Amino acid sequence: MPEGHTLHRVAASLSHHLGGRTVTSTSPQGRFAAGAARVDGRRLVSAEAWGKHVLVEFEDVAEHVHVHLGLFGGWKVTVPVMGTEAVPDVVGEVRWRLSGPGATADLRGPTACELLTPDEVASLLTRLGPDPLRDDSDPEQAWQRISASRSPLATLLMDQTVVAGVGNVYRAEVLFRHRLPPFLPGRELDRPTWDAVWADLVVLMQDGVQSGRIDTVRPDHTPEAMGRDPRVDPHGDEVYVYRRAGMPCLVCGAPVLTKVVAGRNLFWCPECQRADRLSP
């Protein structure tokens, strides 16, 4: 499932290439035909990401188009070659296509692609926790949930009502970076550590928006600094524990462990993230 930085990149791309422009809206697949027709020929006002959700606003249309990619959805934004206005052919099951002079955006396989009224948008946003990539987010809201919960940190960080936008990779990596046991109950976390985790998520996810990657290793642990080979994985990014089960920890050498937690494979180092390493 795409993590929050991916959705913020998509929203920024839609706003940059199509914002302020009149767009053609269609549903080649047909499953969003009525909704696509509702905004066809309208000016795209803005596209914003909230966690793993994207909301697209159009001029003189009360509803927003709400998109949630789920596990298998994806956007492809195609920018025409300079001097041409060619619109790419439809390839595959395209749920929603937005076309304008600046780009063509194709949406495939989302869990949700729907029109939401202002009240429905407000209800959606009320259910979401703070998003580390939004300046209007308040980490206090997440702290109140975490500090009162018996659930493990690994579960809480994947709960979009606690923190919006954090997915499986950021969960595993931020816990490792702060040497936090993934099964530590939220109410046993101290406030300074939570503040440090939040600040780290802000930086890591902002880097992800800029690069399109999730690189989480510190300078001392890059392939160049350690004299090791770069990570060989379809994801390609340099990480400490994610998808490294059975491989040696980059810091201590202990084999990385894995277990399904909150429906996704969690990865952690049993040595670096021992509970007895926490300050009393």
Secondary structure as GFF3:
##gff-version 3
##sequence-region A 1 280
A	DSSP	alpha_helix	4	18	.	.	.	ID=ss1
A	DSSP	beta_strand	24	26	.	.	.	ID=ss2
A	DSSP	alpha_helix	33	39	.	.	.	ID=ss3
A	DSSP	beta_strand	44	50	.	.	.	ID=ss4
A	DSSP	beta_strand	53	58	.	.	.	ID=ss5
A	DSSP	beta_strand	64	68	.	.	.	ID=ss6
A	DSSP	beta_strand	74	78	.	.	.	ID=ss7
A	DSSP	beta_strand	94	100	.	.	.	ID=ss8
A	DSSP	beta_strand	103	108	.	.	.	ID=ss9
A	DSSP	beta_strand	112	116	.	.	.	ID=ss10
A	DSSP	alpha_helix	118	127	.	.	.	ID=ss11
A	DSSP	alpha_helix	139	147	.	.	.	ID=ss12
A	DSSP	alpha_helix	153	156	.	.	.	ID=ss13
A	DSSP	alpha_helix	168	177	.	.	.	ID=ss14
A	DSSP	three_ten_helix	186	188	.	.	.	ID=ss15
A	DSSP	alpha_helix	191	211	.	.	.	ID=ss16
A	DSSP	three_ten_helix	219	221	.	.	.	ID=ss17
A	DSSP	alpha_helix	223	226	.	.	.	ID=ss18
A	DSSP	beta_strand	257	261	.	.	.	ID=ss19
A	DSSP	beta_strand	264	268	.	.	.	ID=ss20
A	DSSP	three_ten_helix	275	277	.	.	.	ID=ss21
###
